[in-house]
Structures are given as structure tokens and as C-alpha cells.
């Protein structure tokens, strides 16, 4: 029997290949599950918080601009009489 006909030398490499496939398969499933959790967290927690804070900031800016407009109307230059 020659070296090429002997099935034993191939067995360690075949086992290694199977173990690598299993490990990579497990890792990819884990990454996919964790990615789904992260996307759900972003959609459920982060996006609403950003929207809420953005809305609050726009309201505050609106109030400040309104006060500025009132100030400018009260303290602005009076038109010169012609």
C-alpha cells in the first residue's frame, strides 16, 4: 500500500476541516444573533432618545428665537422721519 492509498494521513486534516467549519459556523450564527440584538437596541432605545432630545432642542431654539425677535422689535432702530 502506498502513501496516497492510506486513508489515515488524511483523517487529521479532515477532522481539522470539520472542526474549523463547525467553529466558523457557530461564530457566524453568534455574530448574526448579536447583530440583530444590536439593531433592535438601536431602534428601540437610541433612536427614540435622539428624537426626543432633538425635539426638545428645536423647541428651546424656537423659544430663544421668539425672544430675540421680540427684543429686536422693542430695541431696534426707529425709522427716521422724512
Backbone as CSV, one residue per row, in Angstrom:
resi,resn,N_x,N_y,N_z,CA_x,CA_y,CA_z,C_x,C_y,C_z
1,UNK,0.832,-1.174,0.000,0.000,0.000,0.000,0.884,1.248,0.000
2,UNK,0.568,2.190,-0.851,1.381,3.394,-0.943,0.842,4.469,-0.006
3,UNK,1.591,5.557,0.115,1.228,6.685,0.974,-0.098,7.301,0.529
4,UNK,-0.324,7.375,-0.782,-1.532,8.000,-1.302,-2.776,7.136,-1.069
5,UNK,-2.619,5.833,-0.950,-3.755,4.939,-0.750,-4.146,4.814,0.721
6,UNK,-3.278,5.224,1.607,-3.517,5.077,3.034,-4.469,6.180,3.530
7,UNK,-5.650,5.820,4.058,-6.619,6.835,4.494,-6.239,7.538,5.794
8,UNK,-5.348,6.985,6.592,-5.010,7.568,7.882,-4.373,8.954,7.791
9,UNK,-3.440,9.236,6.879,-2.855,10.582,6.853,-3.883,11.669,6.539
10,UNK,-4.944,11.340,5.829,-5.951,12.351,5.500,-6.856,12.647,6.697
11,UNK,-7.060,11.680,7.582,-8.020,11.812,8.675,-7.763,13.033,9.559
12,UNK,-6.534,13.332,9.991,-6.339,14.510,10.844,-6.737,15.809,10.138
13,UNK,-6.457,15.896,8.846,-6.809,17.112,8.107,-8.322,17.214,7.906
14,UNK,-8.959,16.064,7.686,-10.414,16.071,7.542,-11.076,16.484,8.855
15,UNK,-10.556,15.952,9.958,-11.103,16.326,11.268,-10.888,17.815,11.545
16,UNK,-9.722,18.292,11.196,-9.425,19.712,11.388,-10.370,20.567,10.552
17,UNK,-10.613,20.160,9.318,-11.539,20.888,8.446,-12.948,20.918,9.009
18,UNK,-13.387,19.782,9.532,-14.730,19.721,10.135,-14.819,20.633,11.354
19,UNK,-13.795,20.582,12.181,-13.792,21.421,13.387,-13.783,22.909,13.015
20,UNK,-13.009,23.255,11.995,-12.986,24.655,11.545,-14.349,25.070,11.002
21,UNK,-14.972,24.209,10.209,-16.309,24.505,9.681,-17.311,24.703,10.810
22,UNK,-17.264,23.844,11.816,-18.177,23.965,12.946,-17.926,25.268,13.714
23,UNK,-16.658,25.557,13.940,-16.305,26.781,14.672,-16.717,28.037,13.921
24,UNK,-16.458,28.061,12.639,-16.825,29.223,11.819,-18.337,29.345,11.716
25,UNK,-19.011,28.210,11.574,-20.479,28.224,11.514,-21.077,28.762,12.804
26,UNK,-20.542,28.323,13.936,-21.021,28.802,15.236,-20.748,30.295,15.386
27,UNK,-19.568,30.719,15.005,-19.212,32.139,15.118,-20.116,33.000,14.244
28,UNK,-20.408,32.555,13.038,-21.248,33.365,12.152,-22.678,33.441,12.686
29,UNK,-23.194,32.351,13.269,-24.537,32.392,13.865,-24.560,33.350,15.056
30,UNK,-23.513,33.296,15.862,-23.432,34.180,17.025,-23.363,35.639,16.593
31,UNK,-22.556,35.934,15.596,-22.439,37.300,15.092,-23.778,37.782,14.551
32,UNK,-24.476,36.930,13.835,-25.779,37.305,13.281,-26.780,37.590,14.398
33,UNK,-26.806,36.753,15.427,-27.728,36.966,16.544,-27.398,38.253,17.300
34,UNK,-26.124,38.481,17.549,-25.728,39.687,18.269,-25.999,40.944,17.443
35,UNK,-25.829,40.846,16.130,-26.137,41.980,15.251,-27.620,42.318,15.312
36,UNK,-28.463,41.290,15.314,-29.909,41.518,15.421,-30.269,42.180,16.742
37,UNK,-29.618,41.754,17.831,-29.862,42.372,19.140,-29.438,43.838,19.133
38,UNK,-28.290,44.118,18.530,-27.788,45.489,18.497,-28.706,46.386,17.668
39,UNK,-29.178,45.892,16.543,-30.089,46.675,15.694,-31.393,46.943,16.446
40,UNK,-31.905,45.943,17.131,-33.133,46.128,17.912,-32.916,47.167,19.008
41,UNK,-31.780,47.112,19.685,-31.467,48.099,20.735,-31.407,49.507,20.153
42,UNK,-30.729,49.650,19.022,-30.643,50.969,18.397,-32.028,51.495,18.031
43,UNK,-32.847,50.644,17.433,-34.185,51.062,17.024,-35.100,51.341,18.207
44,UNK,-34.985,50.541,19.269,-35.906,50.647,20.400,-35.474,51.666,21.452
45,UNK,-34.178,51.886,21.602,-33.689,52.751,22.675,-33.010,54.026,22.177
46,UNK,-32.078,53.881,21.270,-31.253,55.014,20.867,-32.021,55.991,19.979
47,UNK,-32.679,55.488,18.955,-33.391,56.368,18.018,-34.468,57.181,18.729
48,UNK,-35.326,56.578,19.577,-36.319,57.398,20.275,-35.692,58.467,21.176
49,UNK,-34.583,58.132,21.828,-33.918,59.116,22.696,-33.382,60.285,21.877
50,UNK,-32.808,59.989,20.740,-32.284,61.052,19.875,-33.424,61.926,19.377
51,UNK,-34.514,61.306,18.979,-35.672,62.080,18.505,-36.211,62.966,19.612
52,UNK,-36.308,62.427,20.802,-36.826,63.195,21.933,-35.924,64.386,22.232
53,UNK,-34.630,64.140,22.287,-33.697,65.230,22.570,-33.676,66.255,21.444
54,UNK,-33.794,65.803,20.210,-33.815,66.719,19.071,-35.052,67.603,19.123
55,UNK,-36.185,67.017,19.448,-37.424,67.779,19.555,-37.302,68.826,20.649
56,UNK,-36.733,68.432,21.762,-36.544,69.370,22.876,-35.629,70.517,22.450
57,UNK,-34.554,70.207,21.752,-33.611,71.240,21.303,-34.284,72.201,20.329
58,UNK,-35.107,71.696,19.432,-35.802,72.556,18.470,-36.779,73.476,19.206
59,UNK,-37.470,72.957,20.202,-38.403,73.789,20.977,-37.660,74.901,21.719
60,UNK,-36.542,74.566,22.320,-35.748,75.573,23.034,-35.246,76.635,22.052
61,UNK,-34.751,76.210,20.905,-34.275,77.165,19.895,-35.414,78.059,19.429
62,UNK,-36.593,77.491,19.274,-37.754,78.262,18.854,-38.096,79.338,19.886
63,UNK,-38.061,78.972,21.149,-38.337,79.942,22.212,-37.296,81.057,22.212
64,UNK,-36.032,80.700,22.083,-34.961,81.706,22.083,-35.093,82.645,20.891
65,UNK,-35.412,82.096,19.727,-35.581,82.938,18.538,-36.782,83.865,18.686
66,UNK,-37.833,83.375,19.305,-39.008,84.206,19.542,-38.662,85.367,20.462
67,UNK,-37.914,85.091,21.527,-37.479,86.150,22.445,-36.554,87.139,21.743
68,UNK,-35.676,86.638,20.900,-34.775,87.509,20.148,-35.570,88.420,19.220
69,UNK,-36.579,87.883,18.567,-37.411,88.693,17.672,-38.130,89.792,18.457
70,UNK,-38.653,89.449,19.639,-39.308,90.454,20.479,-38.326,91.551,20.884
71,UNK,-37.123,91.155,21.273,-36.099,92.125,21.670,-35.757,93.052,20.510
72,UNK,-35.588,92.454,19.342,-35.233,93.267,18.171,-36.354,94.240,17.833
73,UNK,-37.606,93.826,17.985,-38.724,94.717,17.712,-38.762,95.869,18.705
74,UNK,-38.467,95.598,19.973,-38.520,96.631,21.014,-37.325,97.577,20.958
75,UNK,-36.161,97.041,20.651,-34.924,97.831,20.742,-34.310,98.149,19.370
76,UNK,-35.019,97.871,18.348,-34.472,98.113,17.030,-34.460,99.592,16.708
77,UNK,-33.833,99.950,15.610,-33.775,101.354,15.201,-35.159,101.834,14.816
78,UNK,-35.415,103.032,15.231,-36.668,103.663,14.833,-36.447,104.265,13.451
79,UNK,-37.398,104.132,12.576,-37.225,104.745,11.252,-37.126,106.251,11.377
80,UNK,-36.240,106.814,10.629,-36.059,108.283,10.640,-37.226,108.953,9.953
81,UNK,-37.661,110.079,10.527,-38.766,110.834,9.924,-38.252,111.559,8.713
82,UNK,-39.007,111.520,7.647,-38.595,112.219,6.434,-39.423,113.414,6.224
